[in-house]
Amino acid sequence: MIHARGNASGTYHKPAQVATRHFLSAMMVLLVAGSCSKSETGKPGAAGPRPATPIHAAPATTETVPIQLPAIGAVEPLSTIEVKSQVSGIIMEVLFEEGQVVEEDQVLFVIDQRPFEVALQGAQANLFRAQAEHQEAQSMVARDKAMAENARKELSRDAELLSRGTVSQEEFDQSQANAEALEADVRADEAAVQSAAETVQASKAAIDEARLQLEYCTIRSPIGGKTGSLLIHKGNLARAGDSIPLVVINQTQPIYVSFTLPERNLSEVRNAMADGSLAVRAIIPGEEDRPVSGVVTFIDNAVDATTGTIRLKATFANEEDRLWPGQFVDVVLDIDVLENAVVVPAEAVQVGQNGAYVYVVNAGLTVDLRELKAGDTVDGKTIITEGLEPGEMVATDGQMRLAPGATVKILEDAEAEGAEAG
């Protein structure tokens, strides 16, 4: 006896109907799976190739590359002079304009000379008086020497007469005392002559001092250079030894540029200087296309232990006054020239965990990741010291979308512009 089962709702299904429903469900699963396995070409079961990645590329080339060291420099005057007065007096004349370029020994200021002229005249008068006293003392010496000589002769005669009994002992003693007194006068006169001579010398020194003070009233430039602001004007009192200068002069032709380099560069800088003068260029902000040329003339005698740098100076002729004291400039040292160096555009070189690398484009337009050793970058090109041969093509743009083995399409400039526009 066969019993038929119903569903929860009490509906009855025949066995043939149930089998038909199971078959239809299985077919729908197969159809969905087949539609999902179709490739972009419409062929069932085929994954298909990935599209080529558009990139820019450039070949590795060989070039002559200058080896350079960059730095930031500060322009310094060759020398700075604070012009001060060596005498006190009223400034009567100022014979230059602020900011004017002056020559060495050019007159800048004139201080009132009248007090110093009077002092010179007084010193000259003192000299005349001292010379007269000196001459008088010399005359006294000559007179007293003659009198002393005569007294010695009389004493000699009296000594002979005394032995004969012609003169008394008292007369002889008087002649002896007179001779000794005149000899003492001669010694005193000679001392007076010496004192008068010293007075003459002192008077001459006073005249030299007075003339020097008078010369100091005319203040000249000790160097050729550019004047700064006038700090004490005409009519003011200039004081000897004042801390405030009358004007400051900077010597700017030639001029220094001071800069520092890491101590690791010291050896190559010294080697370059040993082979001859080490050329350096100063690049002024806003005038990058017109660098100023000079040479390194100074290396400090010690490395700064705090910063690990060494201080250098370069000298520039500065004939056009393009370098200005206190100015900051970019400095480039031309250390050496590297012949036949392998270079690639700097944007081709990437840096990963293992160091520098590039994507090399193969003949089949696939790429390989190539690790290499890179050197300095000069004018937008990086020197490759190991890992790349001239002529090999490297990706310069689009590296973020690449992986080893990827297929690429090298874009021309026109295509790149069109892609950007789209």
Backbone torsions as a table, in degrees:
resi	resn	phi	psi	omega
1	MET	NA	127.1	-177.1
2	ILE	-101.2	133.0	178.9
3	HIS	-113.4	131.7	177.4
4	ALA	-94.2	136.4	-179.1
5	ARG	-100.8	144.5	176.4
6	GLY	-104.0	168.4	176.8
7	ASN	-86.3	-172.2	-175.8
8	ALA	-64.4	-28.3	-177.6
9	SER	-87.5	-2.5	178.1
10	GLY	91.7	6.1	-179.3
11	THR	-82.8	142.3	-177.0
12	TYR	-103.9	133.4	177.1
13	HIS	-120.9	135.9	177.3
14	LYS	-78.1	155.9	179.5
15	PRO	-61.0	-36.5	-179.0
16	ALA	-65.1	-37.8	178.9
17	GLN	-66.2	-38.1	179.7
18	VAL	-65.0	-41.2	-179.5
19	ALA	-66.1	-39.5	179.4
20	THR	-61.9	-43.2	-179.7
21	ARG	-63.2	-40.2	178.6
22	HIS	-63.7	-39.2	-179.6
23	PHE	-65.2	-44.7	-180.0
24	LEU	-62.7	-40.1	178.8
25	SER	-63.5	-41.3	179.9
26	ALA	-64.6	-39.6	179.4
27	MET	-64.9	-40.3	178.5
28	MET	-64.2	-37.4	177.1
29	VAL	-63.3	-42.1	179.5
30	LEU	-65.5	-40.1	179.1
31	LEU	-63.7	-43.6	179.1
32	VAL	-63.5	-43.4	179.7
33	ALA	-63.2	-39.0	179.5
34	GLY	-67.7	-38.8	179.2
35	SER	-67.7	-33.2	179.7
36	CYS	-73.9	-24.3	-177.7
37	SER	-88.9	0.1	179.0
38	LYS	-74.2	142.5	177.0
39	SER	-86.9	179.4	178.9
40	GLU	-64.3	-20.6	178.8
41	THR	-85.0	-6.4	179.0
42	GLY	90.1	0.3	180.0
43	LYS	-88.3	125.2	-179.2
44	PRO	-63.4	135.9	172.8
45	GLY	83.6	1.7	-177.8
46	ALA	-106.8	125.6	-179.4
47	ALA	-75.7	-38.3	178.0
48	GLY	83.3	156.8	-179.9
49	PRO	-75.2	149.8	175.5
50	ARG	-75.4	150.4	-179.3
51	PRO	-69.3	152.1	179.6
52	ALA	-68.2	139.9	179.5
53	THR	-85.8	124.2	178.9
54	PRO	-74.7	132.0	179.6
55	ILE	-140.9	167.4	165.0
56	HIS	-102.7	148.5	-179.0
57	ALA	-144.9	158.5	178.4
58	ALA	-150.2	150.7	-179.1
59	PRO	-82.6	152.0	169.1
60	ALA	-72.7	136.1	-177.3
61	THR	-127.5	168.7	174.2
62	THR	-111.0	134.0	-178.4
63	GLU	-143.5	162.9	170.6
64	THR	-88.3	115.8	-171.3
65	VAL	-117.3	127.0	174.7
66	PRO	-73.9	136.1	174.6
67	ILE	-88.8	119.1	-172.5
68	GLN	-127.6	154.2	173.8
69	LEU	-121.9	120.2	178.8
70	PRO	-90.5	154.2	177.5
71	ALA	-159.9	169.1	173.2
72	ILE	-108.5	126.6	-176.3
73	GLY	-117.9	157.6	175.7
74	ALA	-118.1	131.8	-178.4
75	VAL	-78.9	132.2	179.9
76	GLU	-129.6	140.9	175.3
77	PRO	-65.9	151.4	177.9
78	LEU	-61.4	-38.9	173.9
79	SER	-153.9	150.8	178.4
80	THR	-124.4	125.2	-177.6
81	ILE	-118.3	127.3	171.0
82	GLU	-94.3	112.1	-178.2
83	VAL	-80.9	119.6	179.3
84	LYS	-126.6	158.3	178.5
85	SER	-85.5	140.4	177.4
86	GLN	-98.6	-1.6	174.0
87	VAL	-135.0	157.9	177.4
88	SER	-95.1	135.4	179.7
89	GLY	173.7	170.2	-180.0
90	ILE	-78.9	134.0	176.6
91	ILE	-75.9	116.7	-177.3
92	MET	-92.1	-32.5	-177.0
93	GLU	-144.0	142.8	169.6
94	VAL	-120.3	116.9	-167.7
95	LEU	-108.2	31.9	175.8
96	PHE	-153.2	166.0	177.2
97	GLU	-104.3	148.2	176.7
98	GLU	-58.3	134.4	179.9
99	GLY	83.0	-0.8	-178.8
100	GLN	-74.3	145.5	171.8
101	VAL	-83.3	122.5	-177.4
102	VAL	-113.2	155.6	178.8
103	GLU	-93.8	159.1	175.3
104	GLU	-61.1	135.9	179.0
105	ASP	74.5	8.5	176.6
106	GLN	-72.6	139.5	179.8
107	VAL	-72.0	127.0	-179.9
108	LEU	-106.9	-45.2	-176.7
109	PHE	-134.3	152.8	171.0
110	VAL	-128.1	122.5	177.9
111	ILE	-97.2	150.1	-179.7
112	ASP	-50.3	117.9	-173.4
113	GLN	-91.4	-13.1	-171.2
114	ARG	-58.8	-46.8	179.1
115	PRO	-59.5	-34.3	-177.1
116	PHE	-79.1	-28.6	173.5
117	GLU	-67.1	-41.1	176.9
118	VAL	-62.9	-42.7	179.4
119	ALA	-62.8	-37.0	178.2
120	LEU	-66.4	-42.1	178.9
121	GLN	-64.1	-40.1	177.2
122	GLY	-62.9	-40.5	178.6
123	ALA	-65.5	-38.0	177.8
124	GLN	-66.1	-39.9	177.6
125	ALA	-62.9	-41.3	178.0
126	ASN	-62.0	-35.4	178.3
127	LEU	-66.6	-43.0	178.7
128	PHE	-60.3	-42.4	179.6
129	ARG	-65.8	-43.0	179.7
130	ALA	-64.7	-39.3	178.1
131	GLN	-65.0	-38.3	177.5
132	ALA	-65.1	-41.8	178.6
133	GLU	-65.8	-35.2	178.1
134	HIS	-65.4	-43.2	178.2
135	GLN	-64.1	-41.3	178.6
136	GLU	-63.2	-40.6	179.2
137	ALA	-65.3	-37.3	177.7
138	GLN	-65.1	-37.3	177.8
139	SER	-65.1	-41.9	178.6
140	MET	-61.6	-39.4	178.8
141	VAL	-62.7	-44.3	-178.9
142	ALA	-63.7	-43.1	-179.4
143	ARG	-65.0	-47.4	-176.7
144	ASP	-68.4	-32.2	176.1
145	LYS	-64.0	-40.0	179.2
146	ALA	-65.1	-43.2	179.2
147	MET	-65.6	-39.3	179.3
148	ALA	-66.3	-38.9	178.1
149	GLU	-63.1	-41.7	178.3
150	ASN	-65.2	-39.0	179.8
151	ALA	-65.7	-36.9	178.6
152	ARG	-64.8	-38.0	179.0
153	LYS	-66.4	-42.8	178.7
154	GLU	-62.8	-39.5	179.9
155	LEU	-63.9	-38.6	178.3
156	SER	-64.9	-41.1	178.8
157	ARG	-66.8	-43.6	-179.0
158	ASP	-63.5	-33.0	177.9
159	ALA	-63.9	-40.4	178.4
160	GLU	-67.4	-43.0	179.8
161	LEU	-66.4	-34.8	179.3
162	LEU	-63.7	-37.8	178.3
163	SER	-65.3	-25.7	178.8
164	ARG	-90.3	-12.0	-179.1
165	GLY	86.0	14.4	-178.5
166	THR	-78.7	-36.2	177.4
167	VAL	-114.1	156.5	-179.7
168	SER	-83.6	166.3	177.5
169	GLN	-64.3	-34.1	-179.7
170	GLU	-64.6	-41.6	179.2
171	GLU	-66.6	-39.8	179.0
172	PHE	-63.9	-43.1	-179.5
173	ASP	-63.5	-36.0	179.2
174	GLN	-66.8	-42.5	177.5
175	SER	-62.9	-38.8	179.5
176	GLN	-66.9	-42.3	179.3
177	ALA	-64.6	-39.5	179.9
178	ASN	-64.4	-42.0	179.4
179	ALA	-64.3	-42.5	179.4
180	GLU	-66.2	-36.8	179.3
181	ALA	-65.8	-42.3	179.7
182	LEU	-67.0	-35.9	176.0
183	GLU	-65.2	-36.3	176.4
184	ALA	-66.1	-38.5	177.6
185	ASP	-62.5	-38.5	179.4
186	VAL	-63.0	-43.3	179.8
187	ARG	-64.4	-38.6	178.0
188	ALA	-66.4	-40.0	178.3
189	ASP	-63.8	-40.8	178.8
190	GLU	-63.7	-38.1	176.1
191	ALA	-64.3	-39.2	178.0
192	ALA	-64.9	-37.4	177.3
193	VAL	-63.2	-43.3	179.7
194	GLN	-62.7	-43.3	178.5
195	SER	-63.2	-41.8	179.1
196	ALA	-65.1	-37.8	178.1
197	ALA	-64.2	-40.5	177.7
198	GLU	-65.8	-36.7	176.5
199	THR	-63.6	-39.1	177.3
200	VAL	-61.7	-45.7	179.6
201	GLN	-62.6	-40.8	177.9
202	ALA	-64.0	-38.0	178.6
203	SER	-66.1	-38.4	177.5
204	LYS	-65.4	-40.5	178.0
205	ALA	-63.9	-38.1	178.1
206	ALA	-64.2	-36.6	177.4
207	ILE	-66.2	-43.1	178.1
208	ASP	-61.0	-41.9	178.5
209	GLU	-63.4	-43.4	179.9
210	ALA	-64.5	-40.0	177.3
211	ARG	-65.5	-39.2	178.7
212	LEU	-64.3	-43.6	177.9
213	GLN	-61.6	-37.7	178.1
214	LEU	-66.4	-38.7	176.8
215	GLU	-65.3	-35.6	179.1
216	TYR	-63.4	-17.9	177.9
217	CYS	-67.9	-21.1	174.9
218	THR	-103.4	108.7	-174.4
219	ILE	-96.1	122.3	-177.4
220	ARG	-111.3	157.8	177.7
221	SER	-75.5	125.3	179.9
222	PRO	-75.8	-17.9	-179.9
223	ILE	-140.3	165.3	169.7
224	GLY	-88.4	135.0	-178.4
225	GLY	176.4	-170.3	-177.8
226	LYS	-102.2	130.4	-179.8
227	THR	-80.6	151.7	175.1
228	GLY	-99.1	-151.8	-179.9
229	SER	-68.9	143.3	174.9
230	LEU	-77.2	117.8	-173.8
231	LEU	-94.9	-22.4	175.0
232	ILE	-132.2	123.7	-171.4
233	HIS	-97.2	170.4	179.5
234	LYS	-56.2	136.8	179.9
235	GLY	94.4	-15.4	178.4
236	ASN	-83.8	161.4	179.4
237	LEU	-87.6	120.9	173.0
238	ALA	-92.3	133.9	-177.2
239	ARG	-112.7	137.8	176.3
240	ALA	-66.0	131.5	178.8
241	GLY	77.0	12.9	179.0
242	ASP	-66.8	143.5	179.9
243	SER	-72.9	-22.0	-179.9
244	ILE	-90.0	121.5	178.8
245	PRO	-74.4	162.9	174.7
246	LEU	-74.3	-38.8	178.3
247	VAL	-162.7	156.3	176.9
248	VAL	-111.7	132.4	179.9
249	ILE	-116.3	128.9	175.3
250	ASN	-107.1	128.4	174.8
251	GLN	-85.3	115.2	-173.1
252	THR	-115.0	0.7	177.4
253	GLN	-134.7	99.9	-0.4
254	PRO	-75.6	-178.8	-177.0
255	ILE	-142.5	156.9	-180.0
256	TYR	-100.2	152.1	162.6
257	VAL	-125.5	119.3	-178.4
258	SER	-100.3	138.0	-179.3
259	PHE	-155.3	169.2	179.5
260	THR	-125.0	152.8	175.8
261	LEU	-132.0	152.9	174.6
262	PRO	-60.5	146.7	-176.0
263	GLU	-61.9	-21.5	178.7
264	ARG	-66.1	-19.9	179.8
265	ASN	-90.0	-1.7	-174.2
266	LEU	-62.3	-42.9	-177.1
267	SER	-63.0	-46.3	-178.0
268	GLU	-69.0	-30.6	175.6
269	VAL	-67.5	-45.1	179.4
270	ARG	-64.3	-39.5	178.2
271	ASN	-64.4	-40.6	178.9
272	ALA	-65.4	-37.5	178.6
273	MET	-71.8	-30.4	179.2
274	ALA	-67.6	-29.6	179.1
275	ASP	-81.0	-6.0	-177.7
276	GLY	146.4	-169.4	-180.0
277	SER	-69.1	137.8	-178.9
278	LEU	-94.4	113.2	-177.0
279	ALA	-73.6	145.9	178.7
280	VAL	-143.4	146.8	178.5
281	ARG	-121.2	137.7	175.1
282	ALA	-107.3	124.3	-178.3
283	ILE	-107.8	115.8	-176.5
284	ILE	-85.2	131.6	177.9
285	PRO	-55.2	131.2	-178.2
286	GLY	88.1	-10.2	179.1
287	GLU	-130.5	43.9	-175.1
288	GLU	-61.3	-25.8	-178.1
289	ASP	-84.2	0.4	-178.9
290	ARG	-132.4	69.2	179.3
291	PRO	-67.4	153.9	178.9
292	VAL	-103.0	132.9	-174.8
293	SER	-96.8	141.8	176.8
294	GLY	-154.3	-167.7	179.3
295	VAL	-137.2	149.3	175.4
296	VAL	-73.8	126.9	-177.2
297	THR	-121.8	-5.1	-175.4
298	PHE	-150.7	133.1	169.5
299	ILE	-124.3	128.0	-177.7
300	ASP	-61.3	157.1	-174.6
301	ASN	-88.0	7.1	178.5
302	ALA	-156.9	148.8	174.4
303	VAL	-83.5	137.7	176.7
304	ASP	-71.2	110.6	-176.4
305	ALA	-66.9	-24.0	-178.8
306	THR	-73.4	-43.7	-175.3
307	THR	-103.9	-13.1	-177.1
308	GLY	67.8	32.3	-178.9
309	THR	-124.8	161.9	177.2
310	ILE	-119.4	138.5	-177.0
311	ARG	-94.1	136.1	178.9
312	LEU	-131.2	161.2	173.3
313	LYS	-132.1	141.3	173.7
314	ALA	-117.6	144.9	-179.1
315	THR	-107.0	132.9	-179.9
316	PHE	-123.2	139.1	179.2
317	ALA	-63.7	-37.2	175.7
318	ASN	54.9	40.9	-176.5
319	GLU	-65.4	-26.2	-179.9
320	GLU	-96.1	5.3	-179.6
321	ASP	56.1	37.3	178.5
322	ARG	-81.7	-26.7	176.2
323	LEU	-91.6	133.8	-172.9
324	TRP	-124.6	133.4	179.8
325	PRO	-53.4	134.6	-179.3
326	GLY	90.2	-9.1	-178.8
327	GLN	-76.4	146.1	173.8
328	PHE	-102.1	135.5	-178.2
329	VAL	-136.4	157.7	170.9
330	ASP	-83.4	134.9	-177.6
331	VAL	-115.7	135.3	177.3
332	VAL	-128.5	120.6	176.6
333	LEU	-95.7	127.5	176.5
334	ASP	-89.8	91.8	-173.7
335	ILE	-73.6	-46.8	-174.1
336	ASP	-160.9	177.9	175.9
337	VAL	-126.2	124.4	-178.8
338	LEU	-98.6	116.3	-178.6
339	GLU	-85.2	144.4	174.6
340	ASN	52.0	44.3	178.4
341	ALA	-82.3	138.2	175.1
342	VAL	-79.9	123.9	-177.4
343	VAL	-131.8	152.0	173.4
344	VAL	-135.5	159.3	173.9
345	PRO	-55.0	138.7	-174.6
346	ALA	-58.2	-31.5	-177.6
347	GLU	-71.9	-12.0	178.3
348	ALA	-75.6	-25.5	-174.4
349	VAL	-87.0	122.7	176.6
350	GLN	-110.3	162.7	-179.6
351	VAL	-123.8	123.6	177.5
352	GLY	-119.1	-165.1	-178.3
353	GLN	-64.8	-30.3	-178.4
354	ASN	-97.1	7.1	179.1
355	GLY	113.2	-154.2	-174.6
356	ALA	-77.7	148.4	176.6
357	TYR	-155.2	164.2	174.1
358	VAL	-137.4	162.2	170.2
359	TYR	-98.6	118.6	-179.2
360	VAL	-95.4	129.5	-179.9
361	VAL	-88.6	121.7	179.1
362	ASN	-82.6	174.4	-179.1
363	ALA	-63.5	-31.1	179.3
364	GLY	-85.8	16.2	179.7
365	LEU	59.7	36.7	166.8
366	THR	-113.4	161.8	-175.6
367	VAL	-118.2	148.1	172.4
368	ASP	-121.4	144.2	174.9
369	LEU	-84.1	124.0	-176.1
370	ARG	-120.6	115.4	174.4
371	GLU	-79.1	145.6	-176.3
372	LEU	-154.4	177.6	175.9
373	LYS	-111.9	125.1	-177.4
374	ALA	-112.0	145.0	177.3
375	GLY	-104.2	-143.1	-177.2
376	ASP	-73.2	160.0	173.7
377	THR	-109.1	123.5	-177.8
378	VAL	-127.8	123.1	177.6
379	ASP	52.5	43.2	174.5
380	GLY	82.2	5.7	179.6
381	LYS	-124.3	135.3	-178.2
382	THR	-100.2	133.5	178.4
383	ILE	-79.3	128.7	177.5
384	ILE	-103.4	114.3	-176.9
385	THR	-89.6	-19.5	-178.8
386	GLU	-162.6	137.5	172.5
387	GLY	110.4	-1.8	-177.3
388	LEU	-147.3	140.9	-180.0
389	GLU	-107.4	150.8	176.9
390	PRO	-58.2	140.3	179.2
391	GLY	95.2	-21.6	178.2
392	GLU	-67.0	138.6	-176.7
393	MET	-91.0	133.4	-179.2
394	VAL	-126.3	148.1	177.6
395	ALA	-73.4	133.3	179.7
396	THR	-112.2	-9.2	179.8
397	ASP	-155.2	147.0	179.3
398	GLY	88.1	13.1	-176.8
399	GLN	-63.8	-25.7	-177.6
400	MET	-66.6	-20.7	-179.5
401	ARG	-96.8	3.7	-174.7
402	LEU	-100.9	157.3	172.2
403	ALA	-146.9	154.7	179.1
404	PRO	-53.6	131.1	-179.9
405	GLY	90.6	-6.0	-178.6
406	ALA	-67.5	148.4	175.5
407	THR	-88.8	138.9	-176.0
408	VAL	-128.4	160.5	172.0
409	LYS	-124.8	121.6	-177.9
410	ILE	-83.9	119.7	-177.9
411	LEU	-85.6	141.0	168.0
412	GLU	-84.8	167.2	-178.4
413	ASP	-59.2	-40.8	-179.0
414	ALA	-64.6	-40.8	178.7
415	GLU	-64.8	-39.1	-179.8
416	ALA	-64.0	-40.2	178.6
417	GLU	-65.5	-38.7	178.2
418	GLY	-66.6	-38.9	179.6
419	ALA	-65.3	-39.4	178.8
420	GLU	-66.2	-38.7	179.6
421	ALA	-66.3	-36.6	179.3
422	GLY	-70.5	NA	NA
